[in-house]
Amino acid sequence: MYIQKAIANYWGQEYTNILGNSVQSAIRATQKALCDFDHPLEPNKVRGMEEQQARMKEREFYTVFLEKLKRL
């Protein structure tokens, strides 16, 4: 999600609230983050074991967070 913020700032867009102002906007932002995990900017980049584990944990966080958002 912070990469999305950096890209928006690069293009001069104000992006202060990553999740938006509603549950639906938070769901969309989380789905976008999961999509970014599934389709990385550098798909063939070789990652170390620690980085792979950290990315798996982060993806798991977003998955659980999304499920909780959908229950609201």
PDB file of N, CA, C, O and CB in Angstrom:
ATOM      1  N   MET A   1       0.814  -1.195   0.000  1.00  0.00           N
ATOM      2  CA  MET A   1       0.000   0.000   0.000  1.00  0.00           C
ATOM      3  C   MET A   1       0.859   1.262   0.000  1.00  0.00           C
ATOM      4  O   MET A   1       0.481   2.281  -0.579  1.00  0.00           O
ATOM      5  CB  MET A   1      -0.927  -0.003   1.197  1.00  0.00           C
ATOM      6  N   TYR A   2       2.005   1.186   0.647  1.00  0.00           N
ATOM      7  CA  TYR A   2       2.869   2.370   0.649  1.00  0.00           C
ATOM      8  C   TYR A   2       3.476   2.624  -0.730  1.00  0.00           C
ATOM      9  O   TYR A   2       3.796   3.765  -1.065  1.00  0.00           O
ATOM     10  CB  TYR A   2       3.984   2.209   1.687  1.00  0.00           C
ATOM     11  N   ILE A   3       3.634   1.590  -1.514  1.00  0.00           N
ATOM     12  CA  ILE A   3       4.115   1.786  -2.883  1.00  0.00           C
ATOM     13  C   ILE A   3       3.059   2.542  -3.683  1.00  0.00           C
ATOM     14  O   ILE A   3       3.393   3.413  -4.487  1.00  0.00           O
ATOM     15  CB  ILE A   3       4.446   0.421  -3.560  1.00  0.00           C
ATOM     16  N   GLN A   4       1.780   2.211  -3.466  1.00  0.00           N
ATOM     17  CA  GLN A   4       0.703   2.930  -4.134  1.00  0.00           C
ATOM     18  C   GLN A   4       0.743   4.410  -3.748  1.00  0.00           C
ATOM     19  O   GLN A   4       0.536   5.287  -4.587  1.00  0.00           O
ATOM     20  CB  GLN A   4      -0.668   2.310  -3.776  1.00  0.00           C
ATOM     21  N   LYS A   5       1.009   4.672  -2.478  1.00  0.00           N
ATOM     22  CA  LYS A   5       1.098   6.054  -1.996  1.00  0.00           C
ATOM     23  C   LYS A   5       2.267   6.778  -2.656  1.00  0.00           C
ATOM     24  O   LYS A   5       2.129   7.927  -3.076  1.00  0.00           O
ATOM     25  CB  LYS A   5       1.251   6.084  -0.461  1.00  0.00           C
ATOM     26  N   ALA A   6       3.418   6.111  -2.748  1.00  0.00           N
ATOM     27  CA  ALA A   6       4.594   6.721  -3.363  1.00  0.00           C
ATOM     28  C   ALA A   6       4.349   7.029  -4.842  1.00  0.00           C
ATOM     29  O   ALA A   6       4.749   8.085  -5.332  1.00  0.00           O
ATOM     30  CB  ALA A   6       5.809   5.799  -3.210  1.00  0.00           C
ATOM     31  N   ILE A   7       3.703   6.123  -5.539  1.00  0.00           N
ATOM     32  CA  ILE A   7       3.404   6.340  -6.958  1.00  0.00           C
ATOM     33  C   ILE A   7       2.459   7.528  -7.127  1.00  0.00           C
ATOM     34  O   ILE A   7       2.662   8.367  -8.005  1.00  0.00           O
ATOM     35  CB  ILE A   7       2.784   5.068  -7.585  1.00  0.00           C
ATOM     36  N   ALA A   8       1.423   7.597  -6.283  1.00  0.00           N
ATOM     37  CA  ALA A   8       0.476   8.723  -6.359  1.00  0.00           C
ATOM     38  C   ALA A   8       1.186  10.042  -6.078  1.00  0.00           C
ATOM     39  O   ALA A   8       0.952  11.034  -6.770  1.00  0.00           O
ATOM     40  CB  ALA A   8      -0.688   8.527  -5.360  1.00  0.00           C
ATOM     41  N   ASN A   9       2.047  10.058  -5.071  1.00  0.00           N
ATOM     42  CA  ASN A   9       2.791  11.280  -4.746  1.00  0.00           C
ATOM     43  C   ASN A   9       3.717  11.684  -5.891  1.00  0.00           C
ATOM     44  O   ASN A   9       3.881  12.871  -6.174  1.00  0.00           O
ATOM     45  CB  ASN A   9       3.604  11.082  -3.457  1.00  0.00           C
ATOM     46  N   TYR A  10       4.317  10.702  -6.543  1.00  0.00           N
ATOM     47  CA  TYR A  10       5.190  10.976  -7.682  1.00  0.00           C
ATOM     48  C   TYR A  10       4.432  11.717  -8.782  1.00  0.00           C
ATOM     49  O   TYR A  10       4.973  12.620  -9.420  1.00  0.00           O
ATOM     50  CB  TYR A  10       5.780   9.669  -8.232  1.00  0.00           C
ATOM     51  N   TRP A  11       3.176  11.327  -8.997  1.00  0.00           N
ATOM     52  CA  TRP A  11       2.361  11.936 -10.035  1.00  0.00           C
ATOM     53  C   TRP A  11       1.625  13.176  -9.540  1.00  0.00           C
ATOM     54  O   TRP A  11       0.776  13.720 -10.246  1.00  0.00           O
ATOM     55  CB  TRP A  11       1.371  10.932 -10.565  1.00  0.00           C
ATOM     56  N   GLY A  12       1.951  13.626  -8.319  1.00  0.00           N
ATOM     57  CA  GLY A  12       1.375  14.858  -7.796  1.00  0.00           C
ATOM     58  C   GLY A  12      -0.019  14.719  -7.224  1.00  0.00           C
ATOM     59  O   GLY A  12      -0.713  15.715  -7.021  1.00  0.00           O
ATOM     60  N   GLN A  13      -0.432  13.498  -6.963  1.00  0.00           N
ATOM     61  CA  GLN A  13      -1.754  13.269  -6.396  1.00  0.00           C
ATOM     62  C   GLN A  13      -1.667  13.235  -4.873  1.00  0.00           C
ATOM     63  O   GLN A  13      -0.724  12.678  -4.312  1.00  0.00           O
ATOM     64  CB  GLN A  13      -2.361  11.954  -6.936  1.00  0.00           C
ATOM     65  N   GLU A  14      -2.645  13.826  -4.217  1.00  0.00           N
ATOM     66  CA  GLU A  14      -2.707  13.784  -2.758  1.00  0.00           C
ATOM     67  C   GLU A  14      -3.211  12.403  -2.348  1.00  0.00           C
ATOM     68  O   GLU A  14      -4.264  11.957  -2.805  1.00  0.00           O
ATOM     69  CB  GLU A  14      -3.636  14.921  -2.189  1.00  0.00           C
ATOM     70  N   TYR A  15      -2.467  11.741  -1.501  1.00  0.00           N
ATOM     71  CA  TYR A  15      -2.787  10.364  -1.119  1.00  0.00           C
ATOM     72  C   TYR A  15      -2.449  10.202   0.351  1.00  0.00           C
ATOM     73  O   TYR A  15      -1.502   9.496   0.698  1.00  0.00           O
ATOM     74  CB  TYR A  15      -2.007   9.321  -1.999  1.00  0.00           C
ATOM     75  N   THR A  16      -3.213  10.848   1.216  1.00  0.00           N
ATOM     76  CA  THR A  16      -2.883  10.839   2.637  1.00  0.00           C
ATOM     77  C   THR A  16      -3.562   9.706   3.392  1.00  0.00           C
ATOM     78  O   THR A  16      -3.036   9.238   4.402  1.00  0.00           O
ATOM     79  CB  THR A  16      -3.262  12.153   3.258  1.00  0.00           C
ATOM     80  N   ASN A  17      -4.708   9.264   2.928  1.00  0.00           N
ATOM     81  CA  ASN A  17      -5.435   8.216   3.625  1.00  0.00           C
ATOM     82  C   ASN A  17      -5.417   6.951   2.769  1.00  0.00           C
ATOM     83  O   ASN A  17      -6.191   6.821   1.821  1.00  0.00           O
ATOM     84  CB  ASN A  17      -6.896   8.660   3.937  1.00  0.00           C
ATOM     85  N   ILE A  18      -4.544   6.042   3.107  1.00  0.00           N
ATOM     86  CA  ILE A  18      -4.323   4.845   2.293  1.00  0.00           C
ATOM     87  C   ILE A  18      -5.601   4.018   2.142  1.00  0.00           C
ATOM     88  O   ILE A  18      -5.877   3.495   1.063  1.00  0.00           O
ATOM     89  CB  ILE A  18      -3.221   3.986   2.911  1.00  0.00           C
ATOM     90  N   LEU A  19      -6.377   3.901   3.218  1.00  0.00           N
ATOM     91  CA  LEU A  19      -7.565   3.046   3.183  1.00  0.00           C
ATOM     92  C   LEU A  19      -8.836   3.775   2.779  1.00  0.00           C
ATOM     93  O   LEU A  19      -9.873   3.140   2.592  1.00  0.00           O
ATOM     94  CB  LEU A  19      -7.768   2.420   4.519  1.00  0.00           C
ATOM     95  N   GLY A  20      -8.779   5.078   2.643  1.00  0.00           N
ATOM     96  CA  GLY A  20      -9.967   5.831   2.271  1.00  0.00           C
ATOM     97  C   GLY A  20     -10.816   6.162   3.481  1.00  0.00           C
ATOM     98  O   GLY A  20     -10.353   6.097   4.620  1.00  0.00           O
ATOM     99  N   ASN A  21     -12.077   6.521   3.219  1.00  0.00           N
ATOM    100  CA  ASN A  21     -12.964   6.977   4.278  1.00  0.00           C
ATOM    101  C   ASN A  21     -14.134   6.040   4.553  1.00  0.00           C
ATOM    102  O   ASN A  21     -15.029   6.382   5.327  1.00  0.00           O
ATOM    103  CB  ASN A  21     -13.486   8.323   3.936  1.00  0.00           C
ATOM    104  N   SER A  22     -14.141   4.881   3.940  1.00  0.00           N
ATOM    105  CA  SER A  22     -15.248   3.950   4.149  1.00  0.00           C
ATOM    106  C   SER A  22     -14.734   2.519   4.148  1.00  0.00           C
ATOM    107  O   SER A  22     -13.594   2.247   3.768  1.00  0.00           O
ATOM    108  CB  SER A  22     -16.330   4.133   3.065  1.00  0.00           C
ATOM    109  N   VAL A  23     -15.591   1.620   4.578  1.00  0.00           N
ATOM    110  CA  VAL A  23     -15.228   0.198   4.561  1.00  0.00           C
ATOM    111  C   VAL A  23     -14.995  -0.252   3.121  1.00  0.00           C
ATOM    112  O   VAL A  23     -14.063  -1.008   2.848  1.00  0.00           O
ATOM    113  CB  VAL A  23     -16.336  -0.670   5.232  1.00  0.00           C
ATOM    114  N   GLN A  24     -15.832   0.209   2.211  1.00  0.00           N
ATOM    115  CA  GLN A  24     -15.687  -0.187   0.804  1.00  0.00           C
ATOM    116  C   GLN A  24     -14.359   0.291   0.215  1.00  0.00           C
ATOM    117  O   GLN A  24     -13.722  -0.435  -0.548  1.00  0.00           O
ATOM    118  CB  GLN A  24     -16.849   0.370  -0.024  1.00  0.00           C
ATOM    119  N   SER A  25     -13.946   1.498   0.565  1.00  0.00           N
ATOM    120  CA  SER A  25     -12.672   1.990   0.038  1.00  0.00           C
ATOM    121  C   SER A  25     -11.507   1.212   0.652  1.00  0.00           C
ATOM    122  O   SER A  25     -10.497   0.981  -0.013  1.00  0.00           O
ATOM    123  CB  SER A  25     -12.516   3.502   0.318  1.00  0.00           C
ATOM    124  N   ALA A  26     -11.642   0.810   1.913  1.00  0.00           N
ATOM    125  CA  ALA A  26     -10.603  -0.006   2.553  1.00  0.00           C
ATOM    126  C   ALA A  26     -10.533  -1.385   1.901  1.00  0.00           C
ATOM    127  O   ALA A  26      -9.448  -1.935   1.713  1.00  0.00           O
ATOM    128  CB  ALA A  26     -10.874  -0.145   4.071  1.00  0.00           C
ATOM    129  N   ILE A  27     -11.689  -1.934   1.560  1.00  0.00           N
ATOM    130  CA  ILE A  27     -11.722  -3.230   0.865  1.00  0.00           C
ATOM    131  C   ILE A  27     -11.036  -3.113  -0.494  1.00  0.00           C
ATOM    132  O   ILE A  27     -10.232  -3.972  -0.860  1.00  0.00           O
ATOM    133  CB  ILE A  27     -13.186  -3.725   0.690  1.00  0.00           C
ATOM    134  N   ARG A  28     -11.348  -2.060  -1.240  1.00  0.00           N
ATOM    135  CA  ARG A  28     -10.721  -1.872  -2.560  1.00  0.00           C
ATOM    136  C   ARG A  28      -9.202  -1.711  -2.425  1.00  0.00           C
ATOM    137  O   ARG A  28      -8.448  -2.293  -3.204  1.00  0.00           O
ATOM    138  CB  ARG A  28     -11.324  -0.633  -3.276  1.00  0.00           C
ATOM    139  N   ALA A  29      -8.755  -0.931  -1.448  1.00  0.00           N
ATOM    140  CA  ALA A  29      -7.317  -0.717  -1.254  1.00  0.00           C
ATOM    141  C   ALA A  29      -6.616  -2.019  -0.882  1.00  0.00           C
ATOM    142  O   ALA A  29      -5.508  -2.286  -1.347  1.00  0.00           O
ATOM    143  CB  ALA A  29      -7.073   0.340  -0.168  1.00  0.00           C
ATOM    144  N   THR A  30      -7.260  -2.825  -0.046  1.00  0.00           N
ATOM    145  CA  THR A  30      -6.672  -4.101   0.365  1.00  0.00           C
ATOM    146  C   THR A  30      -6.646  -5.078  -0.803  1.00  0.00           C
ATOM    147  O   THR A  30      -5.668  -5.804  -0.979  1.00  0.00           O
ATOM    148  CB  THR A  30      -7.455  -4.704   1.546  1.00  0.00           C
ATOM    149  N   GLN A  31      -7.710  -5.105  -1.601  1.00  0.00           N
ATOM    150  CA  GLN A  31      -7.727  -5.966  -2.786  1.00  0.00           C
ATOM    151  C   GLN A  31      -6.630  -5.546  -3.770  1.00  0.00           C
ATOM    152  O   GLN A  31      -5.993  -6.396  -4.392  1.00  0.00           O
ATOM    153  CB  GLN A  31      -9.114  -5.914  -3.472  1.00  0.00           C
ATOM    154  N   LYS A  32      -6.416  -4.245  -3.907  1.00  0.00           N
ATOM    155  CA  LYS A  32      -5.347  -3.748  -4.785  1.00  0.00           C
ATOM    156  C   LYS A  32      -3.988  -4.191  -4.266  1.00  0.00           C
ATOM    157  O   LYS A  32      -3.124  -4.589  -5.047  1.00  0.00           O
ATOM    158  CB  LYS A  32      -5.398  -2.209  -4.896  1.00  0.00           C
ATOM    159  N   ALA A  33      -3.794  -4.124  -2.944  1.00  0.00           N
ATOM    160  CA  ALA A  33      -2.524  -4.562  -2.354  1.00  0.00           C
ATOM    161  C   ALA A  33      -2.296  -6.048  -2.622  1.00  0.00           C
ATOM    162  O   ALA A  33      -1.183  -6.453  -2.958  1.00  0.00           O
ATOM    163  CB  ALA A  33      -2.505  -4.284  -0.833  1.00  0.00           C
ATOM    164  N   LEU A  34      -3.337  -6.856  -2.476  1.00  0.00           N
ATOM    165  CA  LEU A  34      -3.206  -8.289  -2.761  1.00  0.00           C
ATOM    166  C   LEU A  34      -2.916  -8.533  -4.241  1.00  0.00           C
ATOM    167  O   LEU A  34      -2.129  -9.415  -4.585  1.00  0.00           O
ATOM    168  CB  LEU A  34      -4.483  -9.036  -2.347  1.00  0.00           C
ATOM    169  N   CYS A  35      -3.539  -7.769  -5.096  1.00  0.00           N
ATOM    170  CA  CYS A  35      -3.276  -7.887  -6.534  1.00  0.00           C
ATOM    171  C   CYS A  35      -1.819  -7.541  -6.832  1.00  0.00           C
ATOM    172  O   CYS A  35      -1.173  -8.190  -7.655  1.00  0.00           O
ATOM    173  CB  CYS A  35      -4.225  -6.966  -7.342  1.00  0.00           C
ATOM    174  N   ASP A  36      -1.310  -6.512  -6.155  1.00  0.00           N
ATOM    175  CA  ASP A  36       0.090  -6.134  -6.347  1.00  0.00           C
ATOM    176  C   ASP A  36       1.035  -7.239  -5.882  1.00  0.00           C
ATOM    177  O   ASP A  36       2.105  -7.422  -6.461  1.00  0.00           O
ATOM    178  CB  ASP A  36       0.396  -4.836  -5.598  1.00  0.00           C
ATOM    179  N   PHE A  37       0.646  -7.976  -4.840  1.00  0.00           N
ATOM    180  CA  PHE A  37       1.465  -9.104  -4.402  1.00  0.00           C
ATOM    181  C   PHE A  37       1.464 -10.197  -5.459  1.00  0.00           C
ATOM    182  O   PHE A  37       2.498 -10.812  -5.722  1.00  0.00           O
ATOM    183  CB  PHE A  37       0.957  -9.658  -3.060  1.00  0.00           C
ATOM    184  N   ASP A  38       0.320 -10.440  -6.060  1.00  0.00           N
ATOM    185  CA  ASP A  38       0.199 -11.499  -7.065  1.00  0.00           C
ATOM    186  C   ASP A  38       0.818 -11.113  -8.402  1.00  0.00           C
ATOM    187  O   ASP A  38       1.173 -11.985  -9.196  1.00  0.00           O
ATOM    188  CB  ASP A  38      -1.256 -11.851  -7.268  1.00  0.00           C
ATOM    189  N   HIS A  39       0.952  -9.803  -8.658  1.00  0.00           N
ATOM    190  CA  HIS A  39       1.512  -9.309  -9.920  1.00  0.00           C
ATOM    191  C   HIS A  39       2.558  -8.228  -9.613  1.00  0.00           C
ATOM    192  O   HIS A  39       2.313  -7.044  -9.844  1.00  0.00           O
ATOM    193  CB  HIS A  39       0.381  -8.743 -10.855  1.00  0.00           C
ATOM    194  N   PRO A  40       3.720  -8.635  -9.093  1.00  0.00           N
ATOM    195  CA  PRO A  40       4.739  -7.648  -8.704  1.00  0.00           C
ATOM    196  C   PRO A  40       5.320  -6.897  -9.906  1.00  0.00           C
ATOM    197  O   PRO A  40       5.290  -7.381 -11.038  1.00  0.00           O
ATOM    198  CB  PRO A  40       5.866  -8.339  -7.943  1.00  0.00           C
ATOM    199  N   LEU A  41       5.850  -5.702  -9.626  1.00  0.00           N
ATOM    200  CA  LEU A  41       6.467  -4.895 -10.682  1.00  0.00           C
ATOM    201  C   LEU A  41       7.686  -5.587 -11.269  1.00  0.00           C
ATOM    202  O   LEU A  41       7.990  -5.431 -12.452  1.00  0.00           O
ATOM    203  CB  LEU A  41       6.859  -3.524 -10.142  1.00  0.00           C
ATOM    204  N   GLU A  42       8.377  -6.347 -10.441  1.00  0.00           N
ATOM    205  CA  GLU A  42       9.550  -7.103 -10.896  1.00  0.00           C
ATOM    206  C   GLU A  42       9.287  -8.596 -10.671  1.00  0.00           C
ATOM    207  O   GLU A  42       9.750  -9.161  -9.681  1.00  0.00           O
ATOM    208  CB  GLU A  42      10.854  -6.641 -10.138  1.00  0.00           C
ATOM    209  N   PRO A  43       8.551  -9.235 -11.579  1.00  0.00           N
ATOM    210  CA  PRO A  43       8.143 -10.621 -11.349  1.00  0.00           C
ATOM    211  C   PRO A  43       9.286 -11.624 -11.297  1.00  0.00           C
ATOM    212  O   PRO A  43       9.155 -12.668 -10.657  1.00  0.00           O
ATOM    213  CB  PRO A  43       7.202 -11.031 -12.409  1.00  0.00           C
ATOM    214  N   ASN A  44      10.377 -11.339 -11.939  1.00  0.00           N
ATOM    215  CA  ASN A  44      11.480 -12.300 -11.992  1.00  0.00           C
ATOM    216  C   ASN A  44      12.595 -11.992 -11.004  1.00  0.00           C
ATOM    217  O   ASN A  44      13.658 -12.612 -11.048  1.00  0.00           O
ATOM    218  CB  ASN A  44      12.047 -12.344 -13.379  1.00  0.00           C
ATOM    219  N   LYS A  45      12.355 -11.031 -10.111  1.00  0.00           N
ATOM    220  CA  LYS A  45      13.379 -10.657  -9.140  1.00  0.00           C
ATOM    221  C   LYS A  45      13.637 -11.812  -8.176  1.00  0.00           C
ATOM    222  O   LYS A  45      12.707 -12.413  -7.637  1.00  0.00           O
ATOM    223  CB  LYS A  45      12.957  -9.390  -8.364  1.00  0.00           C
ATOM    224  N   VAL A  46      14.908 -12.106  -7.973  1.00  0.00           N
ATOM    225  CA  VAL A  46      15.303 -13.156  -7.036  1.00  0.00           C
ATOM    226  C   VAL A  46      15.272 -12.560  -5.628  1.00  0.00           C
ATOM    227  O   VAL A  46      15.910 -11.543  -5.354  1.00  0.00           O
ATOM    228  CB  VAL A  46      16.732 -13.734  -7.383  1.00  0.00           C
ATOM    229  N   ARG A  47      14.521 -13.211  -4.745  1.00  0.00           N
ATOM    230  CA  ARG A  47      14.382 -12.731  -3.384  1.00  0.00           C
ATOM    231  C   ARG A  47      14.996 -13.733  -2.423  1.00  0.00           C
ATOM    232  O   ARG A  47      14.904 -14.946  -2.616  1.00  0.00           O
ATOM    233  CB  ARG A  47      12.907 -12.482  -3.040  1.00  0.00           C
ATOM    234  N   GLY A  48      15.625 -13.200  -1.384  1.00  0.00           N
ATOM    235  CA  GLY A  48      16.194 -14.056  -0.354  1.00  0.00           C
ATOM    236  C   GLY A  48      15.097 -14.715   0.461  1.00  0.00           C
ATOM    237  O   GLY A  48      13.936 -14.311   0.398  1.00  0.00           O
ATOM    238  N   MET A  49      15.467 -15.728   1.224  1.00  0.00           N
ATOM    239  CA  MET A  49      14.498 -16.476   2.015  1.00  0.00           C
ATOM    240  C   MET A  49      13.794 -15.580   3.038  1.00  0.00           C
ATOM    241  O   MET A  49      12.583 -15.691   3.227  1.00  0.00           O
ATOM    242  CB  MET A  49      15.188 -17.640   2.724  1.00  0.00           C
ATOM    243  N   GLU A  50      14.539 -14.700   3.693  1.00  0.00           N
ATOM    244  CA  GLU A  50      13.933 -13.805   4.682  1.00  0.00           C
ATOM    245  C   GLU A  50      12.906 -12.879   4.034  1.00  0.00           C
ATOM    246  O   GLU A  50      11.826 -12.661   4.582  1.00  0.00           O
ATOM    247  CB  GLU A  50      15.017 -12.976   5.386  1.00  0.00           C
ATOM    248  N   GLU A  51      13.245 -12.341   2.875  1.00  0.00           N
ATOM    249  CA  GLU A  51      12.320 -11.446   2.182  1.00  0.00           C
ATOM    250  C   GLU A  51      11.077 -12.205   1.728  1.00  0.00           C
ATOM    251  O   GLU A  51       9.968 -11.677   1.808  1.00  0.00           O
ATOM    252  CB  GLU A  51      13.009 -10.785   0.977  1.00  0.00           C
ATOM    253  N   GLN A  52      11.247 -13.422   1.260  1.00  0.00           N
ATOM    254  CA  GLN A  52      10.105 -14.235   0.846  1.00  0.00           C
ATOM    255  C   GLN A  52       9.173 -14.502   2.027  1.00  0.00           C
ATOM    256  O   GLN A  52       7.952 -14.412   1.898  1.00  0.00           O
ATOM    257  CB  GLN A  52      10.583 -15.563   0.234  1.00  0.00           C
ATOM    258  N   GLN A  53       9.759 -14.831   3.179  1.00  0.00           N
ATOM    259  CA  GLN A  53       8.955 -15.095   4.369  1.00  0.00           C
ATOM    260  C   GLN A  53       8.225 -13.834   4.824  1.00  0.00           C
ATOM    261  O   GLN A  53       7.058 -13.896   5.212  1.00  0.00           O
ATOM    262  CB  GLN A  53       9.837 -15.634   5.501  1.00  0.00           C
ATOM    263  N   ALA A  54       8.909 -12.691   4.778  1.00  0.00           N
ATOM    264  CA  ALA A  54       8.286 -11.433   5.173  1.00  0.00           C
ATOM    265  C   ALA A  54       7.128 -11.094   4.235  1.00  0.00           C
ATOM    266  O   ALA A  54       6.074 -10.641   4.683  1.00  0.00           O
ATOM    267  CB  ALA A  54       9.324 -10.295   5.179  1.00  0.00           C
ATOM    268  N   ARG A  55       7.325 -11.312   2.944  1.00  0.00           N
ATOM    269  CA  ARG A  55       6.256 -11.038   1.976  1.00  0.00           C
ATOM    270  C   ARG A  55       5.070 -11.979   2.182  1.00  0.00           C
ATOM    271  O   ARG A  55       3.921 -11.562   2.037  1.00  0.00           O
ATOM    272  CB  ARG A  55       6.788 -11.170   0.540  1.00  0.00           C
ATOM    273  N   MET A  56       5.332 -13.231   2.514  1.00  0.00           N
ATOM    274  CA  MET A  56       4.252 -14.176   2.781  1.00  0.00           C
ATOM    275  C   MET A  56       3.454 -13.737   4.013  1.00  0.00           C
ATOM    276  O   MET A  56       2.226 -13.816   4.017  1.00  0.00           O
ATOM    277  CB  MET A  56       4.815 -15.601   2.982  1.00  0.00           C
ATOM    278  N   LYS A  57       4.142 -13.281   5.045  1.00  0.00           N
ATOM    279  CA  LYS A  57       3.460 -12.805   6.253  1.00  0.00           C
ATOM    280  C   LYS A  57       2.641 -11.559   5.953  1.00  0.00           C
ATOM    281  O   LYS A  57       1.519 -11.418   6.441  1.00  0.00           O
ATOM    282  CB  LYS A  57       4.476 -12.512   7.371  1.00  0.00           C
ATOM    283  N   GLU A  58       3.192 -10.660   5.157  1.00  0.00           N
ATOM    284  CA  GLU A  58       2.472  -9.445   4.808  1.00  0.00           C
ATOM    285  C   GLU A  58       1.233  -9.772   3.982  1.00  0.00           C
ATOM    286  O   GLU A  58       0.168  -9.196   4.203  1.00  0.00           O
ATOM    287  CB  GLU A  58       3.384  -8.483   4.042  1.00  0.00           C
ATOM    288  N   ARG A  59       1.368 -10.691   3.037  1.00  0.00           N
ATOM    289  CA  ARG A  59       0.217 -11.085   2.218  1.00  0.00           C
ATOM    290  C   ARG A  59      -0.848 -11.738   3.088  1.00  0.00           C
ATOM    291  O   ARG A  59      -2.039 -11.491   2.899  1.00  0.00           O
ATOM    292  CB  ARG A  59       0.651 -12.048   1.090  1.00  0.00           C
ATOM    293  N   GLU A  60      -0.429 -12.570   4.041  1.00  0.00           N
ATOM    294  CA  GLU A  60      -1.363 -13.204   4.960  1.00  0.00           C
ATOM    295  C   GLU A  60      -2.103 -12.147   5.790  1.00  0.00           C
ATOM    296  O   GLU A  60      -3.307 -12.267   6.020  1.00  0.00           O
ATOM    297  CB  GLU A  60      -0.619 -14.192   5.884  1.00  0.00           C
ATOM    298  N   PHE A  61      -1.380 -11.110   6.237  1.00  0.00           N
ATOM    299  CA  PHE A  61      -2.014 -10.023   6.976  1.00  0.00           C
ATOM    300  C   PHE A  61      -3.116  -9.384   6.141  1.00  0.00           C
ATOM    301  O   PHE A  61      -4.234  -9.202   6.624  1.00  0.00           O
ATOM    302  CB  PHE A  61      -0.973  -8.967   7.385  1.00  0.00           C
ATOM    303  N   TYR A  62      -2.808  -9.041   4.885  1.00  0.00           N
ATOM    304  CA  TYR A  62      -3.801  -8.405   4.024  1.00  0.00           C
ATOM    305  C   TYR A  62      -5.000  -9.322   3.778  1.00  0.00           C
ATOM    306  O   TYR A  62      -6.133  -8.847   3.711  1.00  0.00           O
ATOM    307  CB  TYR A  62      -3.165  -8.007   2.693  1.00  0.00           C
ATOM    308  N   THR A  63      -4.769 -10.607   3.644  1.00  0.00           N
ATOM    309  CA  THR A  63      -5.849 -11.564   3.426  1.00  0.00           C
ATOM    310  C   THR A  63      -6.781 -11.603   4.635  1.00  0.00           C
ATOM    311  O   THR A  63      -8.001 -11.545   4.482  1.00  0.00           O
ATOM    312  CB  THR A  63      -5.279 -12.964   3.144  1.00  0.00           C
ATOM    313  N   VAL A  64      -6.214 -11.702   5.824  1.00  0.00           N
ATOM    314  CA  VAL A  64      -7.019 -11.733   7.047  1.00  0.00           C
ATOM    315  C   VAL A  64      -7.736 -10.393   7.238  1.00  0.00           C
ATOM    316  O   VAL A  64      -8.912 -10.362   7.602  1.00  0.00           O
ATOM    317  CB  VAL A  64      -6.131 -12.054   8.280  1.00  0.00           C
ATOM    318  N   PHE A  65      -7.033  -9.300   6.996  1.00  0.00           N
ATOM    319  CA  PHE A  65      -7.616  -7.970   7.123  1.00  0.00           C
ATOM    320  C   PHE A  65      -8.802  -7.814   6.184  1.00  0.00           C
ATOM    321  O   PHE A  65      -9.833  -7.265   6.573  1.00  0.00           O
ATOM    322  CB  PHE A  65      -6.567  -6.892   6.838  1.00  0.00           C
ATOM    323  N   LEU A  66      -8.665  -8.290   4.955  1.00  0.00           N
ATOM    324  CA  LEU A  66      -9.749  -8.209   3.974  1.00  0.00           C
ATOM    325  C   LEU A  66     -10.970  -8.996   4.443  1.00  0.00           C
ATOM    326  O   LEU A  66     -12.098  -8.521   4.319  1.00  0.00           O
ATOM    327  CB  LEU A  66      -9.277  -8.730   2.609  1.00  0.00           C
ATOM    328  N   GLU A  67     -10.755 -10.181   4.973  1.00  0.00           N
ATOM    329  CA  GLU A  67     -11.871 -10.997   5.464  1.00  0.00           C
ATOM    330  C   GLU A  67     -12.592 -10.274   6.610  1.00  0.00           C
ATOM    331  O   GLU A  67     -13.820 -10.304   6.687  1.00  0.00           O
ATOM    332  CB  GLU A  67     -11.363 -12.390   5.936  1.00  0.00           C
ATOM    333  N   LYS A  68     -11.841  -9.635   7.485  1.00  0.00           N
ATOM    334  CA  LYS A  68     -12.455  -8.891   8.598  1.00  0.00           C
ATOM    335  C   LYS A  68     -13.228  -7.682   8.079  1.00  0.00           C
ATOM    336  O   LYS A  68     -14.310  -7.377   8.581  1.00  0.00           O
ATOM    337  CB  LYS A  68     -11.377  -8.435   9.610  1.00  0.00           C
ATOM    338  N   LEU A  69     -12.686  -6.999   7.086  1.00  0.00           N
ATOM    339  CA  LEU A  69     -13.391  -5.868   6.501  1.00  0.00           C
ATOM    340  C   LEU A  69     -14.710  -6.297   5.874  1.00  0.00           C
ATOM    341  O   LEU A  69     -15.712  -5.592   5.994  1.00  0.00           O
ATOM    342  CB  LEU A  69     -12.519  -5.184   5.461  1.00  0.00           C
ATOM    343  N   LYS A  70     -14.718  -7.432   5.216  1.00  0.00           N
ATOM    344  CA  LYS A  70     -15.934  -7.918   4.551  1.00  0.00           C
ATOM    345  C   LYS A  70     -17.025  -8.276   5.544  1.00  0.00           C
ATOM    346  O   LYS A  70     -18.203  -8.300   5.189  1.00  0.00           O
ATOM    347  CB  LYS A  70     -15.614  -9.127   3.691  1.00  0.00           C
ATOM    348  N   ARG A  71     -16.643  -8.556   6.791  1.00  0.00           N
ATOM    349  CA  ARG A  71     -17.640  -8.893   7.820  1.00  0.00           C
ATOM    350  C   ARG A  71     -18.285  -7.653   8.432  1.00  0.00           C
ATOM    351  O   ARG A  71     -19.277  -7.766   9.152  1.00  0.00           O
ATOM    352  CB  ARG A  71     -16.995  -9.723   8.921  1.00  0.00           C
ATOM    353  N   LEU A  72     -17.734  -6.470   8.155  1.00  0.00           N
ATOM    354  CA  LEU A  72     -18.290  -5.249   8.738  1.00  0.00           C
ATOM    355  C   LEU A  72     -19.559  -4.811   8.036  1.00  0.00           C
ATOM    356  O   LEU A  72     -20.151  -3.798   8.408  1.00  0.00           O
ATOM    357  CB  LEU A  72     -17.272  -4.135   8.688  1.00  0.00           C
TER     358      LEU A  72
END
